[in-house]
């Protein structure tokens, strides 16, 4: 694993140096990013179920039942508190903000304490396994650093293949997360530092390989949740065009983001604190049922903003109750088929992650990009795709680009035809 992550690190550096974000993600559409986001949600839900399965296997039935209650309770309390901003006029504005921003943390603390009250304290509980001393957790290792230089040279080069797959997965995951966090709806003013982020990710990946631990990456839905917690509403002047064509200045409330570095720095510092032996004991007090509830919450938060979910609800809604479509789209049939294809594709990719072929699933996700641009344009009406899909990192849709190219070709053909007519006229005279 060490050499795979080291190879992934220098590949990340190359992506950062050539600024791969500008010439790779410009061809990615929301068709692929929505599938990737849905896949992350399903994986979180699956992880929650796995934690409950372990509790059922290793604990008594009464303890397992409480694990289910603790999982659902952690999830419901976190979801409820995350809507605190909508509780107006209940509580002061800053109280609502605090409940909203620390919903998951508050829920975790509550359900860490509940099983230690009364008769619940006698239940056998499955807690997070943590190290009690400053040493490698694996009994087979006596040193923190992996002696990767002892590997045969042939295996060093063979590790390039899994390193490439890891790079593809990390790059796409990071880019999708960054796209969601820096969307125009967030109202950000500062540009994104994609290249620096990728270079830093490569460095941390190499360190994980040298330390012999799994690489730490996975920004969905943590990064969007972080951005959401930093949003606030501000009043701004907006110019609109009146009925008579004149420009009118209106004051409107828009969402802005506190663009700073302190919260990121404090998060990283807190992680370093809690991996130290004295505070690691606190993590050992967390029941795995709480962890399962946290997985459910993170999956729900990612799913709740995914357009696939809303289009799935449209599938279950009678046609007469659906909102009217633009005249160019005509019918919901193409929209429903598009949604079903996204859901089936996500399920297929998830099944692949459960098999021995799991390492290649990032390649499948990348393959969705040319499939959307080359194959799907032949199967769906252009206006339907224009209505459903768009570029992930820039304005417009692939169909807009095609229209522009066709328009230029027609304009060029018209100019050529005009020139030929002029020449024919001169010859006739």
C-alpha positions as CSV (number, residue, x, y, z in Angstrom):
1,X,0.0,0.0,0.0
2,X,2.8,2.4,0.8
3,X,4.1,2.5,-2.8
4,X,0.6,2.9,-4.2
5,X,0.1,6.0,-2.2
6,X,3.5,7.4,-2.9
7,X,2.8,7.0,-6.7
8,X,-0.6,8.6,-6.1
9,X,1.2,11.5,-4.5
10,X,3.5,12.4,-7.4
11,X,0.5,12.0,-9.7
12,X,-1.4,14.5,-7.6
13,X,1.6,16.9,-7.9
14,X,1.5,16.6,-11.7
15,X,-2.3,17.3,-11.7
16,X,-1.6,20.4,-9.6
17,X,1.3,21.6,-11.7
18,X,-0.6,21.4,-15.0
19,X,-3.7,22.8,-13.3
20,X,-5.8,19.8,-14.4
21,X,-9.0,21.3,-13.0
22,X,-9.2,23.7,-15.9
23,X,-8.9,21.2,-18.7
24,X,-10.5,18.1,-17.2
25,X,-13.5,19.2,-15.2
26,X,-14.7,21.6,-17.9
27,X,-16.1,18.5,-19.7
28,X,-17.8,17.1,-16.6
29,X,-21.6,17.7,-16.4
30,X,-24.0,17.4,-13.5
31,X,-25.1,14.0,-14.9
32,X,-21.8,12.5,-13.5
33,X,-21.6,14.6,-10.3
34,X,-25.2,13.8,-9.3
35,X,-24.4,10.0,-9.6
36,X,-21.2,10.4,-7.6
37,X,-23.0,12.3,-4.9
38,X,-25.8,9.7,-4.7
39,X,-23.2,6.9,-4.6
40,X,-21.6,8.6,-1.5
41,X,-25.0,8.7,0.2
42,X,-25.6,5.0,-0.4
43,X,-22.2,4.1,0.9
44,X,-22.8,6.1,4.1
45,X,-26.2,4.3,4.5
46,X,-24.5,1.0,3.9
47,X,-21.8,1.7,6.5
48,X,-24.5,2.4,9.1
49,X,-26.1,-0.9,8.3
50,X,-22.8,-2.7,8.7
51,X,-22.3,-1.2,12.1
52,X,-25.7,-2.4,13.2
53,X,-24.9,-5.9,11.8
54,X,-21.7,-6.0,13.9
55,X,-23.7,-5.0,17.0
56,X,-26.2,-7.8,16.3
57,X,-23.4,-10.3,16.0
58,X,-21.4,-9.4,19.0
59,X,-23.9,-8.1,21.5
60,X,-27.0,-9.3,23.4
61,X,-30.4,-8.8,21.8
62,X,-31.3,-6.1,24.3
63,X,-28.1,-4.3,23.5
64,X,-28.7,-4.6,19.8
65,X,-32.2,-3.1,20.2
66,X,-30.7,-0.1,22.0
67,X,-28.1,0.2,19.3
68,X,-31.0,0.6,16.8
69,X,-32.6,3.2,19.0
70,X,-29.3,5.0,19.5
71,X,-28.6,5.0,15.7
72,X,-32.1,6.3,14.8
73,X,-32.0,8.8,17.8
74,X,-28.6,10.2,16.8
75,X,-29.8,10.6,13.2
76,X,-33.2,12.2,14.1
77,X,-31.8,14.6,16.7
78,X,-29.1,15.8,14.2
79,X,-31.5,16.2,11.4
80,X,-34.0,18.1,13.6
81,X,-31.3,20.5,15.0
82,X,-29.9,21.1,11.5
83,X,-33.2,22.8,10.7
84,X,-33.0,25.2,13.6
85,X,-32.6,28.2,11.3
86,X,-36.2,27.7,10.3
87,X,-37.5,27.8,13.9
88,X,-37.9,31.6,13.8
89,X,-39.1,33.3,16.0
90,X,-38.2,30.6,18.6
91,X,-34.9,31.3,20.4
92,X,-32.4,34.0,19.6
93,X,-30.8,34.1,16.2
94,X,-27.4,33.1,17.5
95,X,-28.9,30.2,19.5
96,X,-30.5,28.9,16.3
97,X,-27.3,29.3,14.4
98,X,-25.4,27.4,17.1
99,X,-27.9,24.5,17.1
100,X,-27.8,24.4,13.3
101,X,-24.0,24.5,12.9
102,X,-23.3,21.9,15.7
103,X,-26.3,19.7,15.1
104,X,-24.2,16.5,14.7
105,X,-21.9,17.2,17.6
106,X,-24.8,17.9,20.0
107,X,-26.6,14.8,18.9
108,X,-23.4,12.7,19.4
109,X,-22.8,14.1,22.9
110,X,-26.4,13.4,23.9
111,X,-26.3,9.7,22.8
112,X,-22.9,9.1,24.3
113,X,-24.3,10.1,27.7
114,X,-27.7,8.4,27.5
115,X,-26.4,4.8,27.6
116,X,-24.6,5.6,30.8
117,X,-27.8,6.5,32.7
118,X,-29.7,4.2,34.9
119,X,-30.2,0.6,33.8
120,X,-28.9,1.3,30.4
121,X,-25.4,1.4,31.9
122,X,-25.6,-2.3,32.5
123,X,-26.0,-3.1,28.9
124,X,-23.1,-4.6,27.0
125,X,-22.1,-1.9,24.5
126,X,-19.8,-2.0,21.5
127,X,-17.5,1.0,21.6
128,X,-15.0,2.4,19.2
129,X,-11.7,0.6,19.4
130,X,-8.8,3.0,20.1
131,X,-5.2,2.6,21.1
132,X,-4.3,3.1,24.7
133,X,-0.7,4.1,24.1
134,X,1.5,5.9,21.6
135,X,2.3,2.9,19.3
136,X,1.1,1.3,16.1
137,X,-2.3,-0.3,16.6
138,X,-1.3,-3.4,14.6
139,X,0.5,-5.9,16.9
140,X,2.6,-7.0,13.9
141,X,4.3,-3.6,13.7
142,X,6.8,-2.1,16.1
143,X,7.6,1.1,14.1
144,X,5.3,3.8,12.8
145,X,7.0,4.0,9.5
146,X,6.6,1.3,6.8
147,X,9.9,0.1,5.4
148,X,8.8,0.5,1.8
149,X,12.3,0.5,0.5
150,X,12.6,-3.3,1.0
151,X,10.0,-4.1,-1.7
152,X,11.3,-5.7,-4.9
153,X,11.6,-3.2,-7.8
154,X,9.1,-5.1,-9.9
155,X,6.4,-4.6,-7.2
156,X,7.4,-0.9,-7.0
157,X,6.4,-0.4,-10.6
158,X,3.4,-2.6,-10.4
159,X,2.1,-0.3,-7.6
160,X,1.7,2.5,-10.2
161,X,-1.6,0.9,-11.4
162,X,-3.4,1.1,-8.0
163,X,-1.8,4.5,-7.5
164,X,-3.4,5.7,-10.7
165,X,-6.8,4.4,-9.6
166,X,-6.5,6.1,-6.2
167,X,-5.5,9.3,-7.9
168,X,-8.6,9.2,-10.2
169,X,-10.9,8.6,-7.2
170,X,-9.4,11.3,-5.0
171,X,-9.2,13.9,-7.8
172,X,-12.8,13.3,-8.9
173,X,-14.1,13.3,-5.3
174,X,-12.2,16.5,-4.4
175,X,-13.4,18.2,-7.6
176,X,-17.0,17.3,-7.1
177,X,-16.9,18.5,-3.5
178,X,-15.2,21.7,-4.5
179,X,-17.8,22.3,-7.2
180,X,-20.6,22.0,-4.7
181,X,-18.8,24.2,-2.2
182,X,-17.9,27.0,-4.7
183,X,-21.2,27.0,-6.6
184,X,-22.5,30.4,-7.6
185,X,-25.4,30.0,-5.3
186,X,-23.0,30.2,-2.4
187,X,-22.2,33.8,-3.3
188,X,-18.4,33.4,-2.8
189,X,-16.1,36.2,-3.8
190,X,-12.6,34.6,-3.4
191,X,-11.5,32.2,-6.2
192,X,-10.9,28.5,-5.4
193,X,-7.4,27.2,-5.0
194,X,-7.9,23.9,-6.7
195,X,-4.2,23.3,-7.6
196,X,-3.0,24.0,-4.1
197,X,-5.7,21.7,-2.7
198,X,-4.6,18.8,-5.0
199,X,-1.0,19.3,-4.1
200,X,-1.8,19.2,-0.3
201,X,-3.9,16.1,-0.9
202,X,-1.0,14.4,-2.6
203,X,1.3,15.2,0.4
204,X,-1.1,13.8,2.9
205,X,-1.6,10.7,0.8
206,X,2.1,10.1,0.7
207,X,2.4,10.5,4.5
208,X,-0.4,8.0,5.0
209,X,1.4,5.5,2.8
210,X,4.7,6.0,4.7
211,X,2.8,5.6,8.0
212,X,1.0,2.5,6.7
213,X,-2.5,3.9,7.4
214,X,-5.4,4.2,4.9
215,X,-5.4,7.5,2.9
216,X,-7.6,10.2,4.4
217,X,-9.9,11.6,1.8
218,X,-13.6,11.9,1.4
219,X,-15.1,15.4,1.2
220,X,-18.7,14.5,0.5
221,X,-20.7,15.6,2.4
222,X,-18.4,17.1,5.0
223,X,-17.1,19.9,2.8
224,X,-20.6,21.1,1.7
225,X,-21.8,20.8,5.3
226,X,-18.9,23.0,6.4
227,X,-19.8,25.6,3.7
228,X,-23.4,25.5,4.7
229,X,-22.5,26.1,8.4
230,X,-20.7,29.3,7.3
231,X,-23.5,30.8,5.3
232,X,-25.4,33.8,6.4
233,X,-28.0,36.1,4.9
234,X,-27.0,39.7,3.9
235,X,-28.8,42.5,2.2
236,X,-27.5,43.7,-1.1
237,X,-28.6,46.1,-3.9
238,X,-29.7,44.3,-7.1
239,X,-30.6,46.0,-10.4
240,X,-33.7,44.7,-12.1
241,X,-35.4,45.7,-15.3
242,X,-38.9,47.2,-14.7
243,X,-42.0,46.8,-16.9
244,X,-41.1,49.9,-18.8
245,X,-37.6,48.7,-19.5
246,X,-35.9,51.0,-17.0
247,X,-33.4,49.7,-14.4
248,X,-34.6,49.7,-10.8
249,X,-32.4,49.1,-7.8
250,X,-34.0,46.7,-5.2
251,X,-32.7,45.6,-1.8
252,X,-32.7,41.8,-1.5
253,X,-31.5,39.2,0.9
254,X,-28.9,36.9,-0.5
255,X,-26.8,34.1,1.0
256,X,-23.1,34.8,1.6
257,X,-20.3,32.6,3.1
258,X,-17.8,33.7,5.8
259,X,-14.7,33.1,3.8
260,X,-12.0,32.4,6.3
261,X,-9.4,29.8,7.3
262,X,-9.9,29.6,11.1
263,X,-12.6,26.9,11.1
264,X,-10.5,24.7,8.8
265,X,-7.5,25.2,11.0
266,X,-9.4,24.5,14.2
267,X,-10.9,21.3,12.7
268,X,-7.4,20.0,11.8
269,X,-6.1,21.0,15.3
270,X,-9.0,19.1,16.9
271,X,-8.2,16.0,14.9
272,X,-4.6,16.1,16.1
273,X,-5.7,16.6,19.7
274,X,-8.1,13.6,19.7
275,X,-5.5,11.2,18.2
276,X,-3.2,11.9,21.1
277,X,-3.4,9.2,23.8
278,X,-5.0,11.3,26.6
279,X,-7.9,12.5,24.4
280,X,-8.1,9.3,22.4
281,X,-9.7,7.7,25.5
282,X,-12.6,10.1,25.0
283,X,-13.2,8.6,21.5
284,X,-13.2,5.2,23.1
285,X,-16.4,6.2,25.0
286,X,-18.4,6.6,21.7
287,X,-20.8,3.7,21.0
288,X,-20.7,2.3,17.5
289,X,-24.4,2.9,17.3
290,X,-23.7,6.7,17.5
291,X,-21.2,6.3,14.7
292,X,-23.9,4.5,12.6
293,X,-26.3,7.4,13.3
294,X,-23.7,9.9,12.2
295,X,-23.3,7.9,8.9
296,X,-27.0,8.1,8.4
297,X,-27.0,11.8,9.0
298,X,-24.1,12.5,6.6
299,X,-25.8,10.3,3.9
300,X,-29.1,12.2,4.4
301,X,-27.5,15.6,4.2
302,X,-25.8,14.6,0.9
303,X,-29.0,13.1,-0.5
304,X,-31.3,15.9,0.5
305,X,-29.6,18.4,-1.9
306,X,-29.3,15.9,-4.8
307,X,-31.6,16.6,-7.7
308,X,-32.0,12.9,-8.4
309,X,-34.1,12.7,-5.2
310,X,-36.5,15.3,-6.4
311,X,-36.8,13.8,-9.8
312,X,-37.4,10.4,-8.2
313,X,-40.3,12.0,-6.3
314,X,-41.6,13.2,-9.7
315,X,-41.6,9.6,-10.8
316,X,-44.0,8.8,-8.0
317,X,-46.2,11.8,-8.7
318,X,-49.2,11.6,-11.1
319,X,-48.6,13.5,-14.3
320,X,-51.5,15.9,-13.6
321,X,-49.9,17.0,-10.4
322,X,-46.4,17.7,-11.8
323,X,-45.4,21.3,-12.6
324,X,-45.6,22.5,-16.2
325,X,-42.5,22.0,-18.3
326,X,-41.0,24.5,-20.8
327,X,-42.7,24.2,-24.2
328,X,-39.5,22.9,-25.8
329,X,-39.4,19.8,-23.4
330,X,-43.0,18.7,-24.1
331,X,-43.2,15.6,-21.8
332,X,-41.8,14.1,-18.6
333,X,-41.0,10.8,-20.3
334,X,-37.5,11.7,-21.2
335,X,-36.9,13.2,-17.8
336,X,-38.1,10.0,-16.0
337,X,-36.0,7.7,-18.2
338,X,-32.9,10.0,-17.5
339,X,-33.6,9.7,-13.7
340,X,-34.0,5.9,-13.9
341,X,-30.7,5.6,-15.8
342,X,-28.9,7.6,-13.1
343,X,-30.4,5.5,-10.3
344,X,-29.6,2.2,-12.1
345,X,-26.1,3.4,-12.9
346,X,-25.5,4.3,-9.3
347,X,-26.7,0.9,-8.0
348,X,-24.5,-0.9,-10.5
349,X,-21.4,1.1,-9.4
350,X,-22.3,0.4,-5.7
351,X,-22.5,-3.3,-6.4
352,X,-19.1,-3.2,-8.0
353,X,-17.7,-1.6,-4.9
354,X,-18.8,-4.7,-2.9
355,X,-16.9,-7.1,-5.2
356,X,-13.3,-7.8,-5.9
357,X,-13.5,-5.3,-8.8
358,X,-14.1,-2.5,-6.3
359,X,-10.7,-0.7,-7.1
360,X,-11.8,0.0,-10.6
361,X,-15.1,1.8,-9.8
362,X,-13.5,5.3,-10.2
363,X,-12.7,4.4,-13.8
364,X,-16.4,3.6,-14.3
365,X,-17.4,7.1,-12.9
366,X,-14.9,8.8,-15.2
367,X,-16.3,6.8,-18.2
368,X,-19.7,8.5,-17.5
369,X,-18.3,11.7,-18.9
370,X,-17.8,10.6,-22.5
371,X,-21.0,8.5,-22.3
372,X,-22.9,11.6,-21.5
373,X,-21.3,13.7,-24.2
374,X,-21.2,11.1,-27.0
375,X,-23.9,8.4,-26.4
376,X,-26.7,10.1,-24.5
377,X,-27.0,13.0,-27.0
378,X,-28.1,10.4,-29.5
379,X,-30.7,8.9,-27.2
380,X,-32.4,11.9,-25.7
381,X,-33.9,15.0,-27.2
382,X,-31.6,18.0,-27.1
383,X,-34.0,20.2,-25.3
384,X,-34.6,17.5,-22.6
385,X,-30.8,17.2,-22.0
386,X,-30.6,21.0,-21.9
387,X,-33.3,21.1,-19.3
388,X,-31.8,18.4,-17.1
389,X,-28.0,18.7,-17.4
390,X,-25.4,21.4,-17.4
391,X,-21.7,21.9,-17.2
392,X,-20.5,21.3,-13.6
393,X,-17.8,24.0,-13.6
394,X,-19.0,26.6,-16.1
395,X,-22.1,28.2,-17.3
396,X,-24.3,26.6,-20.0
397,X,-24.8,23.1,-21.3
398,X,-23.1,20.8,-23.8
399,X,-26.1,21.6,-26.1
400,X,-25.3,25.3,-26.0
401,X,-21.8,24.6,-27.2
402,X,-23.1,22.4,-30.0
403,X,-25.5,25.3,-31.0
404,X,-22.6,27.7,-31.0
405,X,-20.4,25.4,-33.2
406,X,-23.3,24.8,-35.6
407,X,-24.0,28.5,-35.8
408,X,-20.4,29.3,-36.7
409,X,-20.4,26.6,-39.3
410,X,-23.6,28.0,-40.9
411,X,-22.2,31.5,-40.7
412,X,-18.9,30.3,-42.4
413,X,-20.9,28.4,-45.0
414,X,-23.0,31.4,-45.7
415,X,-19.9,33.6,-46.2
416,X,-18.4,31.1,-48.5
417,X,-21.6,30.9,-50.5
418,X,-21.8,34.7,-50.8
419,X,-18.2,34.9,-52.0
420,X,-18.9,32.2,-54.7
421,X,-22.0,34.2,-55.8
422,X,-19.9,37.3,-56.2
423,X,-17.2,35.5,-58.2
424,X,-19.9,34.0,-60.4
425,X,-21.4,37.4,-61.0
426,X,-18.0,38.9,-61.9
427,X,-17.4,36.1,-64.4
428,X,-20.9,36.6,-66.0
429,X,-20.2,40.4,-66.4
